[in-house]
Amino acid sequence: MLILFTIFLACGSELRSPRASSKGSSTTQESGASDGETLTLEEFWSFASAIEYDIHERVTQHRKERDLDELIPHNLLVDLTRAHSEAMAMQEVPLGHDGFEERYDIIVDEICYDIFFVAENVGYSDTIDNAGETIFANWLSNEEYRGNIEGPFHLSSIGSFELENQVYATQIFVQVQ
């Protein structure tokens, strides 16, 4: 008997204006971005995992059905979400939002826009089979996570990490002014 288990938590914070406008070259190389900032969908698809692609498509379709703007992938957010998903999988941090303040500070320092709000969804599935569908469905069933998915955000990226048939996923949303 296959049992699916998904945990979800929500986190969000209003942000101050950026303190700096530097671009990290390592994030550009890791994500494959050409400009060090936003990604074209082709760039995102060129390195997204099947689960990241699946969740992104589900979020995009959900937003389209509600006449909401499409979210633009950002290379820094890809790197942050993947790193957090890996840290949860490796049990360096518990499943949840540990380190959100550090991710928040990096986003404010590195993204060259006036940032108004940042939110984060995290999820876990104990099977790779249908993991994207399961994580997304659980996000929709959580009022805060659904609010993030349906929120007035502009930038967003999803990172996942698979370990021993388990999947950890993080999605960060950024609203810019």
Sequence and secondary structure as in RCSB ss.txt:
>XXXX:A:sequence
MLILFTIFLACGSELRSPRASSKGSSTTQESGASDGETLTLEEFWSFASAIEYDIHERVTQHRKERDLDELIPHN
LLVDLTRAHSEAMAMQEVPLGHDGFEERYDIIVDEICYDIFFVAENVGYSDTIDNAGETIFANWLSNEEYRGNIE
GPFHLSSIGSFELENQVYATQIFVQVQ
>XXXX:A:secstr
       EEEEEEE    S     HHHHHHHT SSSSB  HHHHHHH  HHHHHHHHHHHHHHHHTT    B BH
HHHHHHHHHHHHHHTTSS SS TTHHHHHHHHHHHS S EEEEEEEEEEES STTHHHHHHHHHHHSHHHHHHHT
SS SEEEEEEEEETTEEEEEEEEEEE 
